[in-house]
Amino acid sequence: MAFDTSTTLGRAVLCARLAQDKLAQDILLLDMTEIEGAPADVFVIASVTSDAQMQAVTQAISRAMKELGAGSTRPEGGRESPWNILDYFDIVVHVMMADARDFYRLERLWGDAKAYGLTPDGMPHELSTVPRRSAGA
C-alpha cells in the first residue's frame, strides 16, 4: 500500500500514523472497498488508554485531515465517551478505549475486510487475517 495522501488508503495510513505517533495501540486499517454495503472504504481503528490520549489522537487526525482538505469534522462521542468517531465518508476513524473495543469488536463485524497493520516505523503491511480481539484481551 502506497503512502500517498491523494488516495483514500493513503489518507487512512496518515490517520493511523498520527494515532501511532500519539502512542495509540492495536492500530488496524480495514479496507472495505470490496464489501458491498460497507459504510466506508476504510476503517481505521485504534485503542487508547485515557481520555487525554483519546483527545490527543482525535485532535491530531482532525487537524491533519483539515489541512489536507479532506473536510472538517467534530468527533462523535465527546470527552467522556469511551469511543470517538471521525467520519470523512470514505474513511471512518474509530478511537476507542480498550474496554469498548473489546466489547464492540469491530474487527469481528468486518472480518472479511482486507486488514493492514503498521510497522513500528509507521509503514503499512497487509495482514493475512483480521486479528480477533476477545473480551478481556
C-alpha positions as CSV (number, residue, x, y, z in Angstrom):
1,M,0.0,0.0,0.0
2,A,1.5,3.3,-1.0
3,F,1.5,6.3,1.4
4,D,0.0,8.9,-1.0
5,T,-2.4,11.2,0.7
6,S,-4.2,11.9,-2.5
7,T,-5.7,8.4,-2.2
8,T,-8.2,7.1,0.3
9,L,-5.8,4.4,1.5
10,G,-3.0,7.0,1.8
11,R,-5.1,9.3,3.9
12,A,-6.2,6.3,6.1
13,V,-2.5,5.4,6.6
14,L,-1.8,9.0,7.6
15,C,-4.6,8.8,10.2
16,A,-3.2,5.5,11.5
17,R,0.3,7.0,11.7
18,L,-0.9,10.0,13.6
19,A,-2.6,7.7,16.1
20,Q,0.7,5.7,16.4
21,D,2.6,9.0,17.0
22,K,0.2,9.6,19.9
23,L,1.0,6.1,21.2
24,A,-2.3,4.5,20.4
25,Q,-2.2,0.7,20.4
26,D,-3.5,-2.1,18.2
27,I,-3.9,0.1,15.2
28,L,-5.7,-1.6,12.4
29,L,-6.8,-0.4,8.9
30,L,-9.7,-2.3,7.3
31,D,-10.0,-1.9,3.6
32,M,-13.7,-2.5,2.9
33,T,-13.8,-1.4,-0.8
34,E,-14.7,-5.0,-1.8
35,I,-17.5,-5.3,0.7
36,E,-21.0,-4.5,-0.6
37,G,-22.9,-2.0,1.6
38,A,-19.9,-1.1,3.7
39,P,-20.3,2.3,5.4
40,A,-16.9,3.5,4.3
41,D,-14.0,2.4,2.1
42,V,-11.6,2.2,5.0
43,F,-12.0,2.0,8.8
44,V,-9.0,3.0,11.0
45,I,-9.3,1.5,14.5
46,A,-7.0,2.4,17.4
47,S,-7.1,1.8,21.1
48,V,-6.2,4.3,23.7
49,T,-5.8,4.1,27.5
50,S,-7.0,7.5,28.7
51,D,-9.4,10.4,27.9
52,A,-6.4,12.7,27.4
53,Q,-4.8,10.3,24.9
54,M,-8.2,10.0,23.0
55,Q,-8.4,13.7,22.7
56,A,-4.7,14.0,21.5
57,V,-5.3,11.3,18.8
58,T,-8.6,12.8,17.6
59,Q,-7.3,16.3,17.5
60,A,-4.1,15.3,15.6
61,I,-6.2,13.5,13.0
62,S,-8.8,16.2,12.7
63,R,-6.1,18.9,12.2
64,A,-4.2,16.9,9.6
65,M,-7.3,15.9,7.6
66,K,-8.5,19.5,7.6
67,E,-5.1,20.7,6.3
68,L,-5.3,18.1,3.5
69,G,-8.7,19.4,2.5
70,A,-10.4,16.2,3.5
71,G,-13.0,18.1,5.4
72,S,-13.6,19.2,9.0
73,T,-15.5,17.0,11.3
74,R,-16.1,17.0,15.0
75,P,-15.5,13.8,16.8
76,E,-18.7,11.9,17.6
77,G,-18.6,10.7,21.1
78,G,-17.3,13.6,23.2
79,R,-14.9,14.0,26.0
80,E,-16.4,11.4,28.4
81,S,-17.2,8.8,25.8
82,P,-15.2,5.5,25.5
83,W,-15.3,5.8,21.7
84,N,-14.8,8.7,19.4
85,I,-15.6,8.5,15.7
86,L,-14.2,10.8,12.9
87,D,-16.3,10.4,9.8
88,Y,-14.7,11.5,6.5
89,F,-17.2,9.5,4.4
90,D,-14.6,7.4,2.6
91,I,-12.6,6.9,5.9
92,V,-14.1,6.4,9.3
93,V,-11.6,6.6,12.2
94,H,-12.6,4.8,15.5
95,V,-10.5,5.8,18.5
96,M,-11.6,3.6,21.3
97,M,-10.8,2.9,25.0
98,A,-9.6,-0.7,25.1
99,D,-12.6,-2.0,27.1
100,A,-15.0,-0.5,24.5
101,R,-13.0,-2.0,21.7
102,D,-13.1,-5.4,23.3
103,F,-16.8,-5.1,23.8
104,Y,-17.8,-4.0,20.3
105,R,-15.1,-6.0,18.4
106,L,-15.4,-4.1,15.1
107,E,-12.7,-6.4,13.7
108,R,-15.1,-9.3,14.1
109,L,-18.0,-7.5,12.5
110,W,-15.9,-6.6,9.4
111,G,-13.7,-9.7,9.5
112,D,-13.9,-10.2,5.7
113,A,-12.2,-6.9,5.1
114,K,-8.6,-6.7,3.9
115,A,-6.6,-5.8,7.0
116,Y,-3.4,-3.7,7.4
117,G,-1.3,-3.1,10.4
118,L,1.6,-0.6,10.9
119,T,5.2,-1.5,11.5
120,P,6.9,0.3,14.4
121,D,8.2,2.9,11.9
122,G,4.7,3.6,10.6
123,M,4.7,1.6,7.4
124,P,1.6,-0.3,6.4
125,H,1.7,-4.0,6.0
126,E,-1.0,-6.4,4.9
127,L,-2.2,-8.9,7.5
128,S,-3.1,-12.4,6.4
129,T,-6.2,-12.3,8.6
130,V,-8.1,-9.7,10.6
131,P,-6.8,-10.0,14.2
132,R,-9.5,-11.2,16.5
133,R,-9.9,-9.4,19.8
134,S,-11.7,-11.1,22.6
135,A,-13.3,-9.6,25.7
136,G,-10.7,-9.1,28.3
137,A,-7.8,-9.2,25.7
